[in-house]
Amino acid sequence: MADGDFDVLVLGAGSGGYACALRAAQLGLSVALVEKGKVGGTCLHVGCIPTKALLHAAEVADAARESEQFGVRATLEGIDMAGVNSYKDGVVSRLFKGLTGLVKGRGITVVEGTGRLTGPREVTVETAEGARVLTGRHVVLASGSYAKSLPGLEVDGERVITSEHALQLDRVPASVVVLGGGVIGCEFASVWKSFGAEVTIVEALPRLVAAEDEASSKVLERAFRKRKIAMRTGTPFQSVNVTDDGVAVTVEGGDVIEAELLLVAVGRGPVTEGLGYDEQGVAMDRGFVLTDERCRTNLENVWAVGDIVPGLQLAHRGFQQGIFVAEEIAGLAPQPIDEAGIPRVTYSHPEVASVGLDEAAARAAYGDDAVETVTYDLGGNGKSQILKTSGFVKLVRRTDGPVVGVHMVGDRVGELIGEAQLIYNWEAHADDVAPLVHAHPTQNEALGEAHLALAGKPLHAHA
């Protein structure tokens, strides 16, 4: 092949892009990966990985502060943000080194620079050495997302910040208003509260993590109230004034909340503007690239994966879509991804995890009479008692049919979602799961007990 001509040309090296590149190379295809920043994208550098490192540091802080309840005498002397950031950056750096080694080892051509779609299967990259034109038999658009703001809300990176700025803070703010009670807002609210800040969440929708089952939102809100995280749900934001020592946030109704910082966590938007997608005729909707269930755009041999495709903006969704597209290009005809079967986790304290349909969606899909639920309280789970965490496992199933949704709240329930997604994706019935032996004492048993209850033979739960 001529220089610059590849089987698969990937624009963007985040979770979706690099997964596609690695799998395509593994399948014997020639691959180029175009990236203006670092391989690994948002998730590795300014998203999931550094955020979860902060959340773990927050958990350690809580463990020290609350050690007395376990009979351990320890004191929390404070948070050394330089040390926390050093730990966080070390995790990112090790993973980045491993990923770049993998990409190099697979013989993938990485082109550093800003790429634009300049032909149906052509990408022009502005590199440090000048423009370089690459072509591919297949082009995969994987340009990722950015932290959004609201109309008229100016992010200055100092007093009014996004999650990306929050990850670089060299101090623990005394007080923060978190605008947005979704996944990102709840995770940062949780971190800062554990680090000792006063936190107020402002959310326009009626509840926190509004995309989750209503019961999950209620339990999370109760836990946050207990932690003295202030919440203003059903309260739209109006304006912010930057003052000498912080911000004054005005919400609907005229109330003013003062704090040192305002974190804008109102979701993420697709990075597609100015990348030539429109000009080349790619079908778009409000900046998102439209695809069918096989990740195909309306242009032949042009695919799209990850956060630029409408749906859940999750690294593991993009990752799986990237693998799917590589296998589709190689002619393996993989199974389309069921969006509802993708696990969702909010890594706050406590965690919220789910897969499948929530109760409202299940009732809307199958009818009120055709849906049953059971809720198992973690109060009956030995390991949860040891960890001193509360919460629940809620199962939603079609009457006498498979489990169509699993919803969990409690510390570490994100680690249980693996089994839960198998139950949903393999369309298991309660009677299929109830006989399976779960190790004791584990939080995993809560899933087993919930299915026992759903199968009509509750032991520690009330049917």
C-alpha positions in Angstrom: 0.0 0.0 0.0 1.1 3.6 -0.7 2.1 5.7 2.3 -1.1 7.1 3.9 -3.4 4.4 2.5 -4.9 2.0 5.1 -7.6 -0.6 5.5 -8.9 1.2 8.6 -8.4 4.9 9.3 -9.5 6.0 12.8 -10.1 9.6 13.7 -9.7 9.9 17.4 -7.8 7.7 19.9 -10.1 7.6 22.9 -11.7 4.4 24.1 -13.7 3.7 20.9 -10.9 4.7 18.5 -8.1 2.8 20.1 -10.2 -0.3 20.7 -11.2 -0.3 17.1 -7.5 0.2 16.0 -6.2 -2.6 18.3 -8.9 -5.1 17.2 -8.5 -4.3 13.5 -4.7 -4.7 13.7 -5.2 -8.0 15.6 -7.4 -9.1 12.6 -4.6 -8.4 10.2 -5.8 -5.1 8.8 -3.5 -2.1 8.3 -4.5 0.7 10.7 -3.8 4.4 11.2 -4.9 6.2 14.3 -5.2 10.0 14.2 -5.1 11.9 17.6 -4.5 15.5 18.4 -3.9 14.9 22.1 -2.8 11.7 23.9 -3.8 8.1 23.0 -6.4 7.1 25.5 -8.7 10.1 25.2 -11.0 11.6 27.8 -11.5 8.5 29.8 -7.9 7.8 30.5 -6.6 11.4 30.9 -9.5 13.6 32.1 -12.4 11.3 32.8 -13.0 7.9 34.3 -9.5 6.9 35.5 -8.4 10.1 37.2 -11.9 10.7 38.7 -12.0 7.2 40.2 -8.5 7.7 41.6 -9.9 10.8 43.4 -12.8 8.8 44.6 -10.5 6.1 46.0 -8.5 8.8 47.8 -11.8 10.1 49.2 -12.7 6.6 50.4 -9.3 6.5 52.3 -10.0 9.9 53.8 -13.4 8.7 55.0 -11.9 5.5 56.4 -9.4 7.4 58.4 -12.0 9.9 59.6 -14.4 7.2 60.7 -11.9 4.6 61.8 -13.2 4.7 65.4 -16.3 2.8 64.5 -14.2 -0.2 63.5 -12.2 0.0 66.8 -9.2 1.5 65.0 -7.6 4.7 66.4 -6.6 6.9 63.5 -6.9 10.6 62.8 -7.2 12.4 59.5 -4.7 15.2 59.5 -5.9 16.6 56.2 -5.8 16.2 52.5 -2.5 16.8 50.7 -3.7 17.7 47.2 -0.2 17.6 45.8 0.1 14.0 47.1 -3.4 13.1 45.8 -2.7 14.5 42.4 0.7 12.7 42.3 -1.1 9.4 43.1 -3.8 10.1 40.5 -1.3 11.1 37.8 0.8 8.0 38.5 -2.1 5.7 37.8 -2.9 7.6 34.5 0.8 7.6 33.5 1.2 3.8 34.0 -1.9 3.0 32.0 -0.9 5.5 29.3 2.5 3.9 29.0 0.9 0.4 28.7 -1.5 1.6 26.1 1.1 3.3 23.9 3.2 0.2 24.1 0.2 -2.0 23.0 -0.6 0.3 20.1 3.1 0.4 19.0 3.4 -3.4 19.4 0.4 -4.0 17.1 2.1 -2.0 14.2 -0.6 0.7 14.2 0.5 4.0 12.6 -0.2 6.8 15.0 -0.5 10.3 13.4 -0.3 13.1 15.9 -2.2 16.2 14.9 -5.7 17.6 14.2 -7.6 15.6 11.7 -10.5 16.6 9.4 -12.6 14.5 7.2 -11.8 16.0 3.7 -13.2 13.3 1.4 -15.6 10.4 1.7 -12.7 8.2 2.9 -9.9 10.8 3.4 -8.6 12.5 6.5 -6.2 15.5 6.3 -4.1 15.9 9.4 -2.4 19.1 10.5 0.8 17.8 12.1 3.8 19.6 13.5 5.5 18.9 10.1 2.6 20.2 8.0 -0.5 18.7 6.4 -0.6 15.0 5.8 -3.4 13.3 3.8 -4.4 9.8 4.8 -6.9 7.6 3.0 -8.7 4.4 4.2 -10.9 1.7 2.7 -12.9 2.3 5.9 -13.0 5.5 8.0 -14.1 5.3 11.7 -15.1 8.6 13.3 -14.3 8.5 17.0 -13.7 12.2 17.9 -15.2 12.0 21.4 -16.8 14.6 23.7 -16.2 17.8 25.7 -17.6 19.1 29.0 -20.7 21.2 28.1 -21.9 24.5 29.7 -25.2 26.2 29.6 -26.1 29.2 27.3 -24.6 32.4 28.8 -22.7 30.5 31.5 -19.0 31.4 31.0 -16.5 28.9 32.2 -13.3 30.8 33.2 -11.4 27.8 34.5 -10.8 29.7 37.8 -14.0 30.2 39.7 -16.4 28.6 37.2 -14.9 25.2 36.2 -15.6 21.9 34.4 -14.6 18.4 35.5 -11.4 18.8 33.6 -10.3 21.8 35.6 -11.5 20.1 38.8 -9.1 17.2 38.2 -6.2 19.7 38.2 -7.1 21.6 41.4 -4.1 22.1 43.7 -6.3 22.6 46.8 -9.5 21.5 48.4 -12.1 24.2 48.0 -13.8 25.4 51.2 -17.2 25.3 49.4 -18.6 24.3 46.0 -21.8 24.6 44.1 -22.1 21.6 41.8 -24.4 22.4 38.9 -25.8 19.1 37.7 -26.8 16.1 39.7 -25.9 13.4 37.1 -23.0 11.0 37.3 -20.2 13.5 37.1 -21.8 16.0 39.5 -22.5 13.3 42.1 -19.0 11.9 41.8 -17.3 15.2 42.4 -19.8 16.2 45.1 -18.9 12.9 46.8 -15.1 13.5 46.5 -15.2 17.1 47.8 -17.4 16.2 50.7 -15.0 13.5 51.8 -12.1 15.9 51.4 -13.9 18.3 53.8 -15.6 20.9 51.5 -19.2 22.2 51.9 -21.1 21.0 48.9 -24.4 22.0 47.3 -25.8 20.2 44.3 -28.2 22.2 42.1 -30.2 20.1 39.7 -33.1 21.2 37.4 -34.6 17.8 37.2 -36.7 16.5 40.1 -34.1 14.0 41.4 -30.4 13.1 41.3 -29.1 10.6 38.8 -32.4 11.1 37.0 -31.5 8.4 34.3 -31.5 5.7 37.0 -34.5 3.9 38.6 -36.4 6.3 40.9 -35.8 4.0 43.9 -32.0 4.3 43.3 -32.3 8.1 43.3 -34.2 8.1 46.6 -31.6 6.0 48.3 -28.7 8.0 47.0 -30.4 11.3 48.0 -30.9 9.9 51.5 -27.3 8.8 51.8 -26.1 12.3 50.6 -28.4 14.0 53.1 -26.9 11.9 55.8 -23.4 13.0 54.6 -24.6 16.6 54.8 -24.3 17.2 51.1 -26.9 19.9 50.4 -29.2 19.3 47.4 -31.6 21.6 45.4 -33.4 19.3 43.0 -36.2 20.6 40.7 -34.2 23.9 40.8 -33.1 25.4 37.5 -29.9 27.5 37.5 -30.4 31.2 36.5 -27.0 33.0 36.7 -23.7 33.3 38.4 -21.7 36.3 39.5 -18.0 35.9 40.1 -17.1 37.8 43.3 -13.8 38.7 45.0 -13.7 35.5 46.9 -15.8 33.1 44.9 -19.1 32.8 43.2 -22.7 33.8 43.9 -25.1 31.4 42.1 -28.7 32.5 41.6 -31.3 29.7 41.1 -34.9 29.9 40.0 -37.0 31.6 42.7 -34.2 34.1 43.4 -32.2 32.2 46.0 -28.5 33.0 46.0 -25.9 30.3 47.0 -22.4 31.5 47.7 -19.3 29.3 47.4 -15.7 29.3 46.4 -16.2 27.5 43.2 -19.0 26.5 40.7 -18.5 23.2 39.0 -20.5 23.0 35.8 -21.4 19.3 35.3 -24.3 19.5 32.9 -23.2 16.7 30.6 -20.9 16.2 27.6 -21.3 17.3 24.0 -20.0 15.7 20.9 -16.7 16.9 19.4 -17.7 17.2 15.7 -17.7 20.9 14.8 -15.2 21.9 12.3 -14.1 18.3 11.6 -15.6 18.2 8.1 -18.4 15.7 8.8 -21.1 18.1 7.7 -19.3 19.1 4.5 -18.8 15.5 3.5 -22.5 14.8 4.0 -22.4 12.7 7.2 -26.0 12.7 8.7 -26.0 14.6 11.9 -28.4 15.7 14.6 -27.5 18.6 17.0 -23.8 17.8 16.6 -24.1 14.0 17.0 -23.3 11.6 14.2 -26.3 9.3 13.3 -25.7 5.6 12.8 -27.7 2.4 12.5 -27.4 -0.5 15.0 -24.2 -1.6 13.2 -22.4 1.8 13.8 -22.7 2.6 10.1 -23.2 6.3 9.0 -25.2 7.1 5.9 -21.9 7.2 3.9 -20.5 3.9 2.6 -17.6 2.5 4.6 -17.8 5.5 7.1 -18.5 4.4 10.7 -18.9 6.2 14.0 -18.4 5.0 17.6 -18.3 6.4 21.1 -19.6 9.7 22.6 -20.4 11.3 19.2 -23.1 8.7 18.6 -26.4 9.4 20.4 -26.8 7.2 23.5 -24.9 6.5 26.7 -21.7 8.4 26.9 -19.6 5.7 28.5 -16.1 4.6 27.8 -17.0 0.9 27.9 -19.8 1.5 25.3 -17.3 3.2 22.9 -14.7 0.5 23.6 -17.2 -2.3 22.7 -18.4 -0.3 19.6 -14.8 0.0 18.5 -14.3 -3.7 18.7 -17.6 -4.3 16.9 -16.7 -2.1 14.0 -13.3 -3.7 13.5 -14.9 -7.2 13.5 -17.7 -5.9 11.1 -15.0 -4.5 8.7 -13.2 -7.9 8.9 -16.4 -9.7 7.9 -17.0 -11.5 11.2 -20.6 -10.3 11.4 -20.7 -9.6 15.2 -23.9 -9.4 17.2 -25.2 -5.8 17.5 -24.8 -4.2 20.9 -28.0 -4.0 23.1 -27.7 -0.4 24.5 -29.9 -1.4 27.5 -27.5 -4.2 28.3 -24.6 -1.8 28.9 -23.8 -1.5 32.6 -24.0 2.0 34.2 -22.2 3.0 37.3 -22.0 6.2 39.4 -18.9 5.8 41.6 -20.0 8.1 44.4 -20.2 7.1 48.1 -22.5 5.1 48.0 -22.2 3.8 44.4 -25.2 3.4 42.1 -25.1 0.6 39.4 -27.7 -0.7 37.0 -28.2 -2.6 33.8 -31.4 -3.1 31.7 -34.7 -1.3 32.1 -35.8 0.6 35.2 -39.2 -0.1 36.6 -41.0 2.8 34.8 -39.5 1.8 31.4 -40.4 -1.8 31.9 -44.0 -1.0 32.8 -44.2 1.3 29.8 -42.8 -1.4 27.5 -44.7 -4.5 28.8 -47.7 -3.1 30.7 -48.3 -2.7 34.5 -49.7 -6.2 34.9 -46.8 -7.8 33.1 -44.0 -6.5 35.4 -42.9 -7.6 38.9 -40.2 -6.2 41.1 -38.4 -7.3 44.3 -36.1 -5.3 46.5 -33.5 -6.9 48.7 -32.1 -4.6 51.4 -28.3 -4.8 52.0 -29.1 -4.7 55.7 -29.6 -8.5 55.4 -26.2 -8.9 53.7 -23.3 -9.9 56.0 -20.5 -8.3 54.0 -22.4 -5.0 53.6 -22.8 -4.9 57.4 -19.1 -5.5 57.8 -18.4 -2.6 55.4 -21.1 -0.5 57.1 -22.8 0.3 53.9 -26.6 0.4 53.3 -28.5 0.2 50.0 -30.4 -2.4 48.0 -30.6 -4.7 45.1 -33.8 -4.2 43.0 -34.8 -6.6 40.3 -37.3 -5.9 37.6 -38.7 -8.8 35.6 -41.5 -9.6 33.2 -44.1 -11.7 35.1 -43.0 -15.3 34.8 -40.3 -14.2 32.4 -36.7 -13.0 32.4 -35.1 -10.4 34.5 -35.2 -7.2 32.5 -33.5 -4.8 34.9 -31.1 -4.9 37.9 -30.6 -1.7 40.1 -28.2 -1.5 43.0 -27.1 1.2 45.5 -24.3 0.7 48.1 -20.6 0.9 48.4 -18.8 -1.2 45.9 -21.9 -2.3 44.0 -20.1 -1.3 40.8 -18.2 -4.5 41.3 -21.4 -6.5 41.2 -22.6 -5.2 37.9 -20.6 -7.8 36.0 -22.9 -10.7 37.1 -25.9 -8.5 36.8 -25.2 -7.7 33.2 -24.8 -11.4 32.4 -28.2 -12.1 34.0 -29.8 -9.4 31.9 -28.0 -10.1 28.6 -28.5 -13.8 28.8 -32.2 -13.2 29.6 -32.0 -15.3 32.8 -35.1 -16.1 34.8 -35.1 -15.9 38.6 -35.2 -19.7 38.7 -32.0 -19.8 36.6 -30.1 -17.7 39.1 -31.6 -18.7 42.4 -29.8 -22.2 42.5 -26.3 -20.6 41.8 -24.0 -20.6 44.8 -22.7 -17.2 45.8 -19.6 -17.1 48.1 -20.2 -16.1 51.7 -19.7 -13.5 53.0 -19.7 -11.3 49.9 -21.9 -8.5 48.6 -22.5 -10.8 45.6 -24.8 -12.8 47.8 -27.2 -9.9 47.7 -27.8 -10.7 44.0 -28.3 -14.3 44.8 -30.7 -13.6 47.7 -32.7 -11.1 45.5 -33.2 -13.8 42.9 -34.2 -16.3 45.6 -36.9 -13.8 46.7 -37.9 -13.3 43.1 -38.2 -17.1 42.6 -40.6 -17.1 45.5 -38.2 -18.6 48.1 -36.8 -15.7 50.1 -34.5 -16.6 53.0 -33.3 -13.4 54.5 -35.6 -11.1 52.5 -39.3 -10.3 52.8 -41.1 -11.4 49.7 
